[in-house]
């Protein structure tokens, strides 16, 4: 008899509740390249795990409908909007050198 299976979304949602794990998840997406669709999907995953769109929208100081539009498949959020959403998730943007140089 086969063991009970659990949808991966359940484990992912539980894991993404932690801002530290959410940061690792989003950083991995960004490391893969400049795929806005993948980033928007990842942000939706994090929002779902962290209380849903309404909760993240409230913390990001945007309307829920606005957040849905920003993170939709056809969404094209501004840099400022992404920064606000990340803030609502307890995260922030940072920049690192693409390559390390030695003196």
Order of alpha helices (4+ residues) and beta strands (2+ residues): alpha-alpha-alpha-alpha-alpha-alpha
